[in-house]
Amino acid sequence: KEMDAVIATGSDNSIKYFEQYFGAKPHIFRKNRTSVAVIDGSETKDELEELGRDIFEYFGLGCRNVSHLLLPANYEVGNIFEGIFKYSEVIQNNKYGNNYDYNKAVYLMSEFEMLENGFLMIKEDDSYASPIATLFYEFYESQTELKQKLTSHKNKIQCIVASNFDDSEIKFGETQ
């Protein structure tokens, strides 16, 4: 009953309830955030391996985990699989594996197009947050337009992983 202020973090849905119950008090409410990686096609094998760390550490459940890739137009999406292959053992974790199987079944039954390699699905989707065992991606035409888009969505993005893209970027492998 006695409180001066409220600090809460949660999903976009839970924030609605925080606002309903505590909105009259001074507050800081933080909605869902996730991280993105900007790929420009010049990444080294080591950088793509480190991207795998940004994707899979903590099974992708943290706001600093990359769940969305931004790829240059005509980028060969399969290159990502080669770079992250060293993390393939993640499928051996029962909870991760169950999520992989479930989401794959949903995508197949819904006839969604996606690529998969036995431990990760990659699906073209402009949403920033992706389900466990799935990585969303979209293509961009110019880095200038991409910077504008990311600026307009900054309240949804925790980290931008990249190399020579922006002053606020985080290097591959260093999100956590």
C-alpha positions in Angstrom: 0.0 0.0 0.0 2.9 2.3 0.8 5.1 3.1 -2.2 6.7 6.2 -3.7 7.3 4.9 -7.2 7.3 1.8 -9.3 9.9 0.3 -11.6 8.8 -2.6 -13.8 10.0 -4.5 -16.8 8.1 -7.0 -18.8 6.4 -8.0 -22.1 4.5 -5.4 -24.1 1.4 -7.1 -22.8 2.3 -7.0 -19.1 3.0 -3.3 -19.3 -0.7 -2.8 -20.0 -1.4 -4.2 -16.5 1.4 -2.3 -14.9 -0.1 0.9 -16.3 -3.5 -0.1 -15.1 -2.5 -0.9 -11.6 0.4 1.5 -11.0 0.1 4.2 -13.7 -1.0 6.9 -11.2 2.3 6.6 -9.3 5.6 7.9 -10.5 7.0 5.0 -12.6 9.4 3.6 -15.1 8.0 0.8 -17.2 10.1 -0.9 -19.8 8.5 -3.0 -22.6 10.0 -5.9 -24.6 13.3 -5.2 -26.3 15.5 -7.4 -28.4 18.7 -7.0 -30.4 19.4 -6.9 -34.1 22.4 -7.6 -36.2 23.2 -5.6 -39.3 25.0 -7.7 -41.9 26.7 -6.0 -44.8 28.2 -9.0 -46.5 31.8 -8.2 -45.6 31.8 -10.2 -42.3 34.6 -12.7 -41.7 34.0 -16.3 -40.7 35.0 -15.3 -37.1 32.5 -12.5 -37.0 29.7 -14.8 -38.1 30.8 -17.4 -35.5 30.6 -14.6 -32.9 27.2 -13.7 -34.2 26.2 -17.2 -33.2 27.2 -16.5 -29.7 25.0 -13.3 -29.7 22.1 -15.5 -31.0 22.4 -18.6 -28.8 23.8 -17.5 -25.4 21.1 -17.9 -22.8 19.1 -19.7 -25.5 18.1 -16.4 -27.1 15.9 -15.4 -24.2 17.7 -12.1 -23.2 17.1 -8.7 -24.5 20.7 -8.6 -25.6 20.3 -11.7 -27.7 20.1 -11.2 -31.5 16.7 -12.3 -32.7 16.6 -10.3 -36.0 19.0 -10.0 -38.9 19.1 -7.1 -41.3 20.7 -8.3 -44.5 21.6 -6.4 -47.7 19.4 -7.1 -50.7 20.3 -10.3 -52.4 22.4 -11.6 -49.5 22.6 -15.4 -49.4 20.9 -16.2 -46.2 22.5 -19.7 -46.1 25.8 -18.0 -45.2 24.5 -17.4 -41.7 24.1 -21.2 -41.2 27.8 -21.8 -42.0 28.9 -19.2 -39.6 26.8 -20.4 -36.6 27.3 -24.1 -37.1 29.6 -24.5 -34.1 26.5 -23.8 -31.9 24.6 -26.8 -33.3 24.8 -28.7 -30.0 22.1 -26.3 -28.6 19.5 -28.7 -30.1 20.6 -31.3 -27.5 19.0 -29.2 -24.7 15.5 -30.6 -24.2 13.7 -27.3 -23.8 15.4 -25.7 -26.8 14.8 -28.9 -28.9 11.1 -29.0 -27.9 10.7 -25.3 -29.0 12.5 -26.1 -32.2 10.2 -29.0 -33.0 7.1 -27.1 -32.0 7.9 -23.9 -34.0 9.0 -26.0 -37.0 5.7 -27.9 -36.9 3.7 -24.6 -36.7 5.7 -23.1 -39.7 5.2 -26.2 -41.8 1.5 -26.6 -41.0 1.0 -22.9 -41.8 3.0 -23.3 -45.0 5.4 -20.5 -44.0 8.6 -20.3 -46.0 11.7 -20.7 -43.8 15.1 -22.2 -43.9 16.4 -24.6 -41.3 19.5 -26.5 -40.5 18.5 -29.0 -37.8 19.0 -26.6 -34.9 17.8 -23.1 -36.1 15.1 -21.8 -38.4 15.5 -18.6 -40.3 12.3 -16.9 -41.5 11.8 -13.7 -43.4 9.7 -11.5 -41.0 9.9 -7.8 -40.1 9.2 -8.5 -36.4 12.1 -7.9 -34.0 11.3 -10.6 -31.5 11.4 -14.2 -32.7 10.4 -17.4 -31.0 13.0 -19.7 -29.5 15.0 -21.6 -32.2 13.9 -19.1 -34.8 15.8 -16.1 -36.2 13.9 -13.5 -38.2 15.5 -11.5 -41.0 14.6 -8.9 -43.5 16.5 -7.3 -46.4 17.5 -3.6 -46.7 18.3 -1.5 -49.8 20.5 1.2 -48.3 22.3 1.7 -44.9 20.9 5.3 -44.8 17.3 4.0 -44.9 18.2 1.2 -42.5 19.6 3.7 -40.0 16.4 5.8 -40.2 14.3 2.7 -39.6 16.3 1.6 -36.6 16.1 5.1 -35.2 12.4 5.1 -35.5 12.2 1.7 -33.7 14.8 2.5 -31.0 12.3 1.8 -28.2 12.1 -1.9 -29.3 15.9 -2.4 -29.8 18.4 -3.1 -27.0 21.5 -3.6 -29.1 22.6 -3.2 -32.6 25.4 -5.7 -33.5 27.4 -4.7 -36.5 30.8 -3.7 -37.9 31.3 -0.2 -39.1 27.6 0.6 -39.2 26.9 3.1 -36.4 28.7 4.7 -33.5 26.5 2.9 -31.0 27.0 -0.6 -32.4 28.3 -3.5 -30.4 30.9 -5.8 -31.9 29.9 -9.4 -32.9 30.0 -11.7 -29.9 29.9 -9.0 -27.3 26.1 -8.5 -26.6 26.3 -10.3 -23.3 
